[in-house]
């Protein structure tokens, strides 16, 4: 499935909820449903700079596609990380670098997250694109 197809699915899922309390509850549900990251990956090297809570992302290149694992010690942030993982994991470095993550605006996340969570989200996106850039340069 393409990055845009997955984003469109997420936008549709969020549109099923009328108010933001329900959308936050959905983010919490997504976070709770995410597979726990192995302790070996919860290291400083995988921490996302710029997040108020602890957020870890690990990336591995397998058969030309990047596979992400993620975790956070904050439940809403973990839900946001699960969305990014769902959209970008299993995609090529090139596709990740070229992706416009429009779901952030279309779901209303951009407007309804606190400034610190919004900054954290942007830091996560930046780091995932940096992983893609690194893997693109070594896979040539």
N, C-alpha and C positions, 0 to 999 in steps of 0.2 A: 504494500500500500504506500502511496506517495505521501510526502510530508503534508501537502495541501489537503489530500483526502482525509488524513487523520485529524488535521486542524478543523476541517468542516464537520467531522463527527463530533468533536469536542464542543464546537459552537452549538450544534444541534442539541447535545446533551444539556448544556447550560441553559438553553432556551426553554427547557421543560420546567424550569423553576421560576416562580414569579417574583420572589424577593431574595435579597442577599443573604438572609439568615439560612435559607435553604441551600443556596449556592455554597456558603461556607461549610455547611453540614456535608455537602457533596465532596468538597475538597478534603475534609477530614476523613470521609469514607474512603476516598482514593488513597490518601496517605496510609490509613490503616490497612488497606489491601495490598500495599506494595511489599514485595518480598524484602525481608531484612537483609541489609548489606553485611557481607562477611567482615568480621572484626579486622582481618588483615588489610582491608581497604579503608577502614576508618582511621586514617593517618593524616598527619598535618599536610602532607603533599597533596592530598585529595580534598582538603577543605577549600571552600569557596570564599575568597576574600571579598569583603563588602557586605556580607550577610551578618545581621545581628545575632541570629541563632546559628548553631553549627549545622552546616550542610556539606555533605561529602558527595562528590561525583568521581567515579572511576571510569576510565575509557579503555577499551581494548579493540584493536583492529583484527577482525576475523573475516577472511575471504573478501577483503576489500570494503567491508562495512564496519562501522563503529558500533560496538555494543556498550551501552552505558549501564552502570549500576549506581544507585543513589540512596541516600538516607539523610535524615535530619532529626534533630532533637526537639523540633517544634512541629506540632501536628499539621497546622495549616501550610507551613513551609514544605513539609514532607509531601502534602498533596500537590503543591505547585511543582515540586521536583518530579513527582510521578507523571504529571502532564508533560513536562519537558522530555522525560525519559521515553514516554509513550510516543511522542512525536518524532524524536530524533534518533533513538536507538534503532539499529538495523539499517540505517541510511549510509550512503557513501559520504566520505569527507566533502567531496564537491557539492553534493546536494545540501549538506548541512551548512556549508559556507554560503551558498546561494539562497538559502531559505529566508523568506520574509515571514516572521512569526506573527501573523495578523490575528491569531486567536486571542492574543493578550488584549487587544483593543475590542475585538468583536464580542468577547464574552463579558466585557466590563471589568475584567481583572485590573486593568490599568487604573481605572477610576476608583475602584472600591478597596484596593489594598492600602494599608497605611504607607506613608512615605518610606519607612524603613523596610517593609516587605517589598515594596515596589523597587527600591534600590537593590535589594537582595535578588529579586527576580532578574533584573538587568545584569547583575553580576553573574548569575548562573548562566544566562544566555551567552554572555561574553566568554566565560570559561569553556562552555561546550563548543563554541566556534573556534576558540584557541586550540582545543584538542583536535578539532577537524583540520585546522591549518597545519598542525604538527604532523598528523598522520598523512595528510596530502603530500607534504614535502618529503616524508621518508618512504612513501609508497611509489615514488616516481623512479 
